[in-house]
Amino acid sequence: MTANDSAALDDQGDLYYRHTGHAPFAGTTLAAILSWIAVAVLGAAYAYADLYIKVADKLSIVITMAFAAAMGFTVFGVLRFGKVRNTAVVWIIAITSALLAVYASWVVWEFALYRQAGHHISLQGLWRLFRQPNDIFLIAQGVNQEGTFSLSSSGAVKGTELWACWGFEALIIAGCTALIPIAMMRDLAFCETCSRWCGNVKGVLRLQPTNEDLLRERLETRDIKHLLGLNRANSETPTHLRVDLDSCPSCKETRLLSVSRVAVAYNNKNHRNESAKKIIKKLWIGADDVEAIKSYGAPAPAQKVAGAATLRDPAASSMASEVTAAPVAPARSTGIGLGSSNMQQNG
């Protein structure tokens, strides 16, 4: 490791990368302002789409999730642009953006609802409404008594059921807007020397399972040869180790190694699912180690590794248990299984 490492290591000389906690004033201020503007605009767009696009309930949920994901990825992109490496600041901007997204969508939805009903409200009126959260809640109570949409011929949804629908909708918007940037910023690495984010390459190597505690211990002593001494695997090996690299594209200062235990499975439609659990996350290594790993992992024709079954082999089901020396983490769902409902004026 080099002098640059001290920027991302604590006083005890950690072996693993961690964000420095830097939050440049200009970048952080710009990131906050742009995030708030972006989610407010997207929230307003969602409000109009929600009111005027008449679709089936399931498709309405898809629209809600699409806007929520757009808000989350937008906040992430702005934080990345601002080079914010302080976790607390990331949380603050993400959460305030999430709350603003929900509130702005409500303000504009009620504004559009009044205009749709024939009431003339100027943009100045919209701004006055924005500054009156108590009025927003009172209007929502009034709308809730009448209902806004129907799920069946039984009539408009209102009361407790409608509050629940609105709550789920708010949870989707706020959850995606806050959690997406928080999770994605946490997985990035930053080169303090070049003042730029590192690139990430997944699957530089795929290796047979081994004793994970021993592997971690040897790699922490910079024994890369132990890693390269493992038998090769490929993307079809039911259980294997995947080696990923984070590196600065401009210099040789920041080089980070991650190893994940991967479990591969196919469903009844033959769709591949790969679940990964990190066992080593962003370990500092040298430039020479990176070259050795890349050289060992140079592209080779896809083929079955001797002694290793793949899920497409007839004997895979019986042989898979023999190659899983390390415990296999259960597949984790990465989707957000929340429901919502479309807020549309009952015709």
N, C-alpha and C positions, 0 to 999 in steps of 0.2 A: 504494500500500500504506500501511497505517497502523501505529500503534505496536504493535498486536497482532502484526504480522508478525515482530517481533524474537523473539517467544517460540518461533517455529518455524523461524527462519533461523539459520544459523551466523554466525561472526564475519565471514566474507567476504561476507555479504549474498546468500545464494543466492536464485535466482529461483524455486526449486521448494520446495514444502512437504516437510517431513520431521517425523517425530514428535520432540517435545521431549526425550524420554527420561525424562519424569516418571513416577514410580510412587508415588502417594500411599500412605503406610504403611497406613492403615486399609483403603483399597480393595484394595491388593495382598494384604494378609494375608487379607482376607475372600475375595478371588478364589481364592487358593491353597487355603484350607480348603474352600470350597464346591466347587471343581473336584475335589479329591481325594475328597470325600464322594460327589459325583455319579457319578464314574466307578466308584467302589467299588460303589455300589448298582446301577448299570447292569451292571457286570461280574458281580455276583451274579445278577442277573436273567437275564443271558445264559447263565450256567452252568446254571441250572435249565432254561431253554428248550432249551439244547443237549442236555441229558441226557434230557429227557422228551418233547420233540416229535420224533416219528418221521416224518421226511419224506425225500423223494428227495434225493440228494446235491446236485443243482443248487439246489434250494430251500434246502438247508442253507447254501449259500454266500450266498444272498440274505439269510437271517436274520443271518448273521455280519456282513455288510456293513451291514445296517440298524442293528444295535446299535453297530457301530463308528462309523457316521456320527452316530448320536445322541450318542455320547460326544464326538465332535469338536465338534459344534455346541453342545453343552452347555458345554464348556470355553470356546468362543468367546463365548457369551452371558455367561458369568460374568466373563470378562476385560473385556468391553465394559462390563458393569455396574460393575466396579471402576475403570473409567477408567484402565486401565494403558496407558501410552504408551511404555514402555521395552521395546525389542525384546529385549534380553537376558533381562529378567524374563519376558516372554511365552514365550520359548523354554524357560526353566527350568520354568515352570508347565506348559506343554504337554507337555514330554518326561516330567517326573515323573508327570503324570497318565496318560500313555500307558503307562508302565511299571507303574504301580499298577493300571491297568485290566486288563492282561494277568495280573498276579500275583493280583489279587483273584478274577478269573474262574477261575483254576486252583485256588486254595484252596477256593472254594465248590464247584467241580465235584467235587473229591476228597471233600470233606465230604458232599455229596449222594450221591455214588457209594457211600460207606461206609454211609450211612443206607439207601439203596435195597437194599443187600445184607443188611440186617437188623442192622447194628451200631448200637448206641445211642451217639450222640455229642451231648453238650449244646452249647449255644452257647458255654459256657466252653471246651469242647474245640475249637470252631472258632477261638476267639481264640488258644488255645495253638498250634494248627496254623498260624495266620497268622504267628506269631512264630518259626516253625521252617522257614525256606526249605530247609534241607538235607533235612528230612523230606518236604517237598513234592516235591523232586526224586527222592528214593528211591521214593516212592509212584508217581510218574510212570514210573520205570524198571520197577517191578513191573507196572503196568498195560500198559506197552508190550510186555512179554513175552507177555501173554495176548491183547492186541488189544482194541479197543473197538467196532468196527463192521465191516461187510462191504460191499465194493463189487460183489461178484459171488458166485457159488456156490463160488468157490475157497477161501472161508474168511475168517476175520477178518484185517483189516489190522493188521500189527504190525511191530516192528523198524524198520529204516531208513525204510521207506515211511510208517509211522505218525509217526515223528519229523518227516519232511518235511511231512506234512499239518498237524501241530501247529505247525510253524514257519511255514507259510503263513498259518495262522489267526492266529497271534500277530502276524505282519507286517501283516495287514489291520487288526487292532484297534489296534496301536500306531501304524501309519502314519496312519490316519484321525484318531485321537485327537490326535496331535501336529500333523500337517500342516494340517488344516482350520483350527484357530484361528490358527496362525502365518500362513497365507496370507491369511485374512480380516482379521486385525488389521492386517496390512501395508497393505491397500487402504483403510483408513479414514482420515479426517481429523478433527482435533479442534480446536474453537475454544477457545483458552485464555481469551479474554475472558469467554465465557459458561459455560465449563466443561461443555461438552456436545459430543457427536459431531455432525458435519455430515451433512446429507442428500446423497444422490447421485442425480442425474437423468441417465440415459443417453439418447443420441440427441436432444439438444436441436436439433442441426443434423446434416444429412447432406449432404456436399459432394463435388464431383468431385475426383479425385486431382490433385495438383500436385507441384512440387518440394518434397520434405519438408524438406531442409536449409534452403532459403530460407524456408519457412513457419516453421520453428522459430526461425530468426534474427530474422524480423520480429516474431513474437509475443513473443520475449524482450525486444524493445524496446517492448512494449506497443502494437504496431501492429495493433489488432484489425480495422481497416478492410481490411487485407490478407486476413484470414480471410474477412470478409464479402464480399469481392470475388470469391470463388470461385463457380463455377456450382453451382446446387443439384443434389442427387441425392436418391434415396429409398431405402427399405430393400430394394428389388429391384434396384438398380444393382449389377452383378456385383462391381465394385471401387470403393469410395468411402471417404471420410473421415467418421468419426462423432465428433461433438463432445459431450463429457460435462461436467457441472458438479457440483462439490462446493460446498456453501454452508451456512453456519450458519443455522438456521431462526429464530434470535432476533435477530441483528444483521447488520450489513453489513460486519463486520470481515474475516471469512474467506470468500474467494471464490477457487475454484481451477478451472483449465481443463485438461482432458485431451483429446487427439485420438488416435484410433486408426485405423489402416488396416484396413478390413474387406473380407473376401472372402466372397461369397455363392455357395453352390452348392446344387444339388438332386440327391439320389440317384435311383436308378432307381424308387423308390417315391414320388417327388415330395416327399420330406421336406426341408425347408429346413435348411441348416447354415450358420451364420455364424461365421467365425473372425476374431479381431481381434488386432492387434499394436499396442501403444501406441507412438506416436512422440513424444508429449508427455505427460508425467505430472504432474498437479497443479501447474501453473504458476500463480503468484499473479497475479490480475487485480483490477481495481477494480469497485465496485458499478455504475458507469456502463457498464463493459464488459459486465457480465452482462445489464443491461437491453437493451443494443444487440443482444447475441446472441439473447436471448429474443424480442425484437421481430422480428428477421430470421427466426427459426425458428418464428414463430407458425403454428399448425395451418393447413394448406391441404389441399384435396382431393387424394387420392392420384392422381397421374397420371404419365405418362412424361415425363421431362425431355427437352427438345429436344436432340437430338444425343447422347443417352445410351441405350444399349440396356439392356434388362432381361433376366433369364434366362427370362422367359416370352414374349419376343418371338421370332418365327420367325428373325430375323436375329441373335439374341443371340450365337450361337456365333462368328459371323464378326466382329461388331462389338466383342465384349468386349475383344479384344486391343488395339483402338485407343484405348480409354479408360483403359487401365492404364499411365499414364505412370510411376507409381511401381512398384517391384518388389512382387510379391505374396508375402506370407509364406505358407508351406504351412500347411494346416489342422492344428491341434494337437489331439490327443486329450486330453480333460479327464477321462476315466474312469480308474479304478484297476483295471487288468486282472490282478488277483491271484487265484489260486485258493485254496480252502480245503476243509476237509472237516469233516463233523459229528462231534463226539465223543459217541457214544452207547454205552451198555453193550451188549455183544453178548448178545442175548437168550438 
